[in-house]
Amino acid sequence: MSEILQRLLTDPASQALVWGIALVYLAVFQVAVADLTIDGVSRPTSIFVVPNWEGLLLRERAPFQFEAVAILEAPYLVWLISPMNIAIGLALGLLAGLQIALVRIARRCAVACGLSPATGVLAGLPGLLAGSACCAPILFVLLGVQVTASLVTLMGLMIPAAFVFLLAGMALTLRVAARRCSEAYA
């Protein structure tokens, strides 16, 4: 298992994959929690930092969604900068990126072992599906479905659930990748 982690951390392609997915995930997460808004308004670039930002840093506006401490306006976008939301989104993005990089390694080992490449990909499916849990509210917006108050309260559970499922999926994928790679290179 340690050789898989070493391969994951030393391979430049895996590192680029992890960070690329993490940044894309962070952007989608910021849109999902309404911290990043992209619109058709061409405005001058400006930034405003709230005077009492220290007091707002850990203040929740909803479960697992924190207050913004600054606002960045640029042409065609408004970004409410919340360090805690950025940290949560980046952590989830890194977990999703690590999951996909592990799937890539498991797939390569399965091919080297003479197995179907789908064997490695299927091992990562639970974790990949869990990574979308935090962004489920955006689906309701896209589909135009009216969400009841009871369903809105469940949205606060999606971020912790995403962490748990991504960690569990990553552990499962790591175990499968270690087994496939030990068979392939034995």
Residue pairs with C-beta under 8 A, 6 or more apart in sequence:
1 174
1 175
1 178
3 178
3 181
4 102
4 105
4 174
4 177
4 178
4 181
5 174
7 14
7 105
8 14
8 18
8 98
8 101
8 102
8 105
9 15
14 101
14 104
14 105
17 97
17 100
17 101
17 104
18 94
18 97
18 98
18 100
18 101
19 97
20 97
21 93
21 96
21 97
21 100
22 90
22 93
22 94
22 96
22 97
23 93
24 93
25 89
25 92
25 93
25 96
25 97
25 131
26 86
26 89
26 90
26 93
27 36
28 135
28 138
29 85
29 88
29 89
29 92
29 93
29 134
29 135
30 36
30 79
30 85
30 86
30 89
31 37
31 38
31 138
32 134
32 135
32 137
32 138
33 65
33 85
33 89
34 80
35 68
35 79
35 80
35 81
35 82
35 85
36 77
36 78
36 79
36 80
37 77
37 78
37 79
38 76
38 77
39 76
39 77
39 78
40 76
41 75
41 76
42 75
42 76
43 73
43 74
43 75
44 73
44 75
45 72
45 73
45 74
45 75
46 72
46 73
47 70
47 71
47 72
47 73
48 70
48 71
49 69
49 70
50 56
50 68
50 69
50 70
53 69
53 70
56 67
56 68
56 69
57 66
57 67
57 69
57 83
57 84
58 66
58 84
59 66
59 67
60 66
60 67
61 67
62 155
62 156
63 155
63 156
63 157
63 159
64 88
64 156
64 159
64 160
65 82
65 85
66 82
66 83
66 84
66 85
67 82
68 80
68 81
68 82
69 81
69 82
69 83
70 80
70 81
71 78
71 79
71 80
71 81
72 78
72 79
72 81
73 79
88 159
89 134
91 163
92 131
92 134
92 159
92 162
92 163
92 166
95 127
95 131
95 163
95 166
95 167
95 170
96 127
96 128
96 131
96 166
98 170
99 124
99 127
99 128
99 131
99 166
99 169
99 170
99 173
100 124
100 128
102 124
102 170
102 173
102 174
102 177
103 120
103 121
103 123
103 124
103 128
103 173
103 177
104 120
105 120
105 177
105 181
106 119
106 120
106 121
106 123
106 124
106 173
106 176
106 177
106 180
106 181
107 117
107 119
107 120
107 121
108 120
109 120
109 177
109 180
109 181
109 183
109 184
109 185
110 116
110 117
110 119
110 120
110 180
110 184
111 117
111 120
112 181
112 184
112 185
113 180
113 183
113 184
115 180
119 176
119 180
120 176
120 177
120 180
123 172
123 173
123 176
123 177
124 169
124 173
125 169
126 165
126 168
126 169
126 172
127 165
127 166
127 168
127 169
127 170
127 172
127 173
128 169
129 165
129 169
130 161
130 162
130 164
130 165
130 166
130 168
130 169
131 162
131 165
131 166
132 162
133 158
133 159
133 161
133 162
133 165
134 158
134 159
134 162
136 155
136 158
137 147
137 155
137 158
140 147
